[in-house]
Amino acid sequence: MNRKLHFSLFLFLLCCLPKMVFADAFLISDIRVDGLQRVSAGTVFSLLPVRVGDIASDKTVVEVTRALFKSGYFENIDIGREADVMVITVVERPSISSISVDGNKSIDTDVLLDGLKNAGIADGEIFRQVILEKVQLELQRQYVSQGRYSAEVNVNVVPQPRNRVAIAIDISEGSVAKIKHVNIVGNTVYDDEELLDLFELQTTGWFSWITGDDKYNKEKLTGDIERIESYYLDRGYLAFSLDSTQVSLSPDKSKVFLTLNISEGDVYTVSEVDLAGDPA
């Protein structure tokens, strides 16, 4: 087990273990919840695995802590005792007061906000930093799939009154990287020129500023690869395979270099045709 995993487990246990244990078990005469702001007391009581009249023990503390943390409403829970009263002190996670997006052009704002909402990030929802970080990474991947390798997605979380936060997403999309060179390795039957004519993606030419065929796009590359495969298969190369695809960038991330490693295999010919069944 590596050090990172050890540290993660330590943080998990630190967060989940109760802040105190009871010296002696006792009969719960009442339960008091302190620290609530938006979450109702009724909600908390509905989550609790204990009721008035139950016996409180160290096991009870663990069960209560686990149940409350599992709800996702709280970032800190402290369980104490005053006489025979169980006192639960909580710190609520902040809620999201607003979300703003700036700088996006290639991804529509409504589409982006819908994606955030599906991930649990929307006005009025409980704010979870870990989910926001995942969304930020996914947005970055979306721009990379468009060939915008220099795109930057910055997220600012601004505290607001009444335990709320405002989320500001600032996007610098950058430009789509242009294809500088396409290299096919392993072809002997068909030359590069013949195969590259099948490609929708092309290196920069006279009309690229109109067609945009020199702008790298992952989906277009997938389509080009499928066309090469079909080209070989239609000509009897049934063992054709694409061994690997490499996409490399220039230091400034403005140029893309594509390399496709292929194995053509042998050509198969029809040696005999048999007819079965009643031809009449």
Secondary structure, DSSP 8 states (H G I E B T S, - for coil): --HHHHHHHHHHHHHHS-S---SS-EE--EEEEE--SSS-HHHHHHH-S--TTSEE-HHHHHHHHHHHHHHTSEEEEEEEEETTEEEEEEEE--EEEEEEEES-SSS-HHHHHHHHHHTT-STTSB--HHHHHHHHHHHHHHHHHTT-TT-EEEEEEEEETTTEEEEEEEEE-----EEEEEEEES-SSS-HHHHHTT-S-----TTHHHH-TTB--HHHHHHHHHHHHHHHHTTT-TT-EEEEEEEEE-TTS-EEEEEEEEE-------------S---
